Amino acid sequence: MRFAWPPAGLEAEARLGSGRASLWRRRARLYGESLLQSVAERFGLRIGRYDAPVYREELRRNSDYRKVADTLHMVLDCTAEEIARIEDYLERLRAQGRIAYGLHRADRALMTCLVFSLEEGRHVHFVDGADGGYALAAVQLKAQLRADLGHEGRG
């Protein structure tokens, strides 16, 4: 994962910010903070209370990767060759009747962060394909499940 500067959602965050500070001041503060975070991330530094190596570890630990309703959801960063091998493996399992799956390829990811306190490590991150990853993978999964139900009913 690489931090992009300036962050894509920075302008929206400035506009949605509350308090008495003007939009210009909120924008300037956010640009400054994000620039310092970007430098800290690039060089593995601690700047003020922000400790880049600690944050990276917390980011991994606090990212959403759990099973929900017996379904594993995950975003992977893979080469084209790795994707082909994964798809081949999933298709073999599907042919054996062991799984149904949904998969969607995206050329970038989007992370949504809910931050309660960086200093206390209280933040959670949701990662998805930037162009509808989980939702589009669910379309494929549901189509496979419908097809499987149709085959069972014909027997």
Backbone torsions as a table, in degrees:
resi	resn	phi	psi	omega
1	MET	NA	136.1	177.4
2	ARG	-121.8	138.3	175.5
3	PHE	-78.8	135.2	176.1
4	ALA	-100.8	140.7	176.2
5	TRP	-130.4	132.8	-3.4
6	PRO	-75.7	153.1	-179.8
7	PRO	-61.2	143.9	-176.2
8	ALA	-60.4	-36.0	-175.9
9	GLY	-93.1	10.2	-174.0
10	LEU	-62.7	-43.7	-179.2
11	GLU	-62.6	-43.1	178.6
12	ALA	-63.7	-41.6	178.9
13	GLU	-61.6	-40.9	178.8
14	ALA	-63.4	-42.6	-178.7
15	ARG	-69.3	-32.3	-178.7
16	LEU	-86.1	-11.0	-178.1
17	GLY	-60.3	153.8	179.6
18	SER	-113.3	177.8	179.6
19	GLY	107.9	-178.0	-175.3
20	ARG	-89.9	-11.5	-178.9
21	ALA	-65.3	142.7	178.6
22	SER	-68.4	163.3	177.5
23	LEU	-57.3	-42.1	179.7
24	TRP	-58.4	-45.0	-179.3
25	ARG	-67.9	-42.1	177.6
26	ARG	-61.5	-44.2	179.8
27	ARG	-61.5	-46.4	-179.6
28	ALA	-62.6	-42.2	179.2
29	ARG	-63.4	-45.1	-179.0
30	LEU	-66.4	-41.0	176.8
31	TYR	-62.3	-43.2	179.4
32	GLY	-63.7	-47.2	179.8
33	GLU	-61.9	-43.1	-178.0
34	SER	-69.2	-32.6	176.5
35	LEU	-65.9	-44.4	177.8
36	LEU	-62.9	-40.9	178.5
37	GLN	-63.3	-41.4	179.4
38	SER	-61.6	-43.5	178.2
39	VAL	-64.2	-44.8	179.7
40	ALA	-60.9	-42.2	179.8
41	GLU	-65.6	-42.8	-177.6
42	ARG	-62.0	-38.0	-174.2
43	PHE	-111.1	6.7	178.5
44	GLY	62.9	44.9	-174.7
45	LEU	-104.8	164.5	167.5
46	ARG	-108.4	124.5	177.2
47	ILE	-124.2	112.9	-175.8
48	GLY	63.8	-129.2	179.4
49	ARG	-88.6	-4.3	-179.4
50	TYR	-90.1	117.0	-179.5
51	ASP	-113.3	103.1	-173.4
52	ALA	-56.4	-49.3	180.0
53	PRO	-60.9	-38.4	178.3
54	VAL	-66.2	-43.4	180.0
55	TYR	-61.9	-42.0	179.2
56	ARG	-58.3	-44.9	179.1
57	GLU	-64.7	-43.8	178.0
58	GLU	-63.8	-36.8	179.0
59	LEU	-60.0	-45.3	177.3
60	ARG	-62.6	-47.1	-176.5
61	ARG	-67.5	-34.0	-174.1
62	ASN	-97.4	8.0	177.9
63	SER	-83.4	145.6	-177.2
64	ASP	-76.2	114.9	-179.3
65	TYR	-143.8	17.8	-171.8
66	ARG	-83.6	166.5	172.7
67	LYS	-81.8	136.9	177.7
68	VAL	-124.4	123.5	179.5
69	ALA	51.4	48.0	179.2
70	ASP	61.2	23.3	178.2
71	THR	-123.1	126.5	177.9
72	LEU	-85.3	127.3	176.5
73	HIS	-114.8	129.4	176.5
74	MET	-157.9	154.8	175.1
75	VAL	-113.6	128.9	-179.5
76	LEU	-118.2	144.9	173.9
77	ASP	-104.5	107.5	-171.2
78	CYS	-131.8	156.4	170.0
79	THR	-77.2	167.2	178.0
80	ALA	-60.1	-38.4	179.0
81	GLU	-65.7	-42.9	179.2
82	GLU	-64.5	-40.3	177.8
83	ILE	-60.9	-44.2	179.8
84	ALA	-60.6	-42.6	179.5
85	ARG	-65.7	-40.9	179.2
86	ILE	-63.7	-46.4	179.7
87	GLU	-62.4	-39.8	178.0
88	ASP	-61.9	-45.1	179.3
89	TYR	-62.4	-46.1	179.6
90	LEU	-62.4	-40.4	179.3
91	GLU	-64.9	-38.0	176.8
92	ARG	-63.3	-44.4	177.9
93	LEU	-63.0	-38.7	179.0
94	ARG	-66.1	-42.0	179.1
95	ALA	-62.1	-30.2	177.4
96	GLN	-80.9	-3.2	-179.4
97	GLY	76.0	17.6	-176.0
98	ARG	-88.8	-26.7	-177.2
99	ILE	-145.9	163.3	161.4
100	ALA	-125.8	148.0	-176.2
101	TYR	-147.1	160.3	172.6
102	GLY	-126.3	137.6	-177.3
103	LEU	-140.8	140.5	175.6
104	HIS	-140.3	134.1	177.7
105	ARG	-95.5	138.1	175.6
106	ALA	-137.8	150.8	-179.8
107	ASP	-91.0	-0.2	176.7
108	ARG	-158.7	162.2	-180.0
109	ALA	-115.4	160.8	178.0
110	LEU	-126.8	130.0	178.2
111	MET	-114.7	126.1	174.7
112	THR	-105.1	128.6	-174.4
113	CYS	-115.2	137.6	172.9
114	LEU	-116.7	108.1	-172.9
115	VAL	-112.1	118.9	174.3
116	PHE	-94.3	-45.0	178.9
117	SER	-161.3	113.1	176.2
118	LEU	-67.6	-38.9	-177.9
119	GLU	-61.2	-33.5	-179.4
120	GLU	-97.5	5.0	179.5
121	GLY	71.5	21.1	-177.7
122	ARG	-98.5	85.7	176.8
123	HIS	-153.9	148.1	178.7
124	VAL	-131.1	147.9	-174.2
125	HIS	-130.1	133.4	178.8
126	PHE	-112.9	121.7	-176.5
127	VAL	-110.2	136.0	179.3
128	ASP	-150.2	163.4	173.0
129	GLY	-64.9	137.5	-173.4
130	ALA	-65.8	-17.6	-178.4
131	ASP	-113.2	33.4	173.7
132	GLY	101.1	26.3	-173.6
133	GLY	-40.0	-69.9	-175.2
134	TYR	-63.9	-40.2	-179.3
135	ALA	-63.2	-43.2	-179.7
136	LEU	-73.2	-32.9	174.5
137	ALA	-65.6	-35.8	179.0
138	ALA	-64.4	-33.9	177.0
139	VAL	-60.6	-45.3	178.6
140	GLN	-64.4	-45.0	179.8
141	LEU	-59.4	-47.5	-179.0
142	LYS	-64.0	-37.7	177.4
143	ALA	-63.8	-41.0	177.9
144	GLN	-64.5	-42.4	-179.8
145	LEU	-64.3	-41.6	176.7
146	ARG	-62.8	-42.7	179.4
147	ALA	-63.0	-41.1	179.6
148	ASP	-64.5	-39.7	177.9
149	LEU	-65.6	-37.2	177.8
150	GLY	-64.6	-38.2	179.6
151	HIS	-69.9	-37.8	-178.8
152	GLU	-66.8	-36.0	-177.4
153	GLY	-71.6	-17.7	-176.9
154	ARG	-85.9	-20.8	-170.5
155	GLY	-57.9	NA	NA
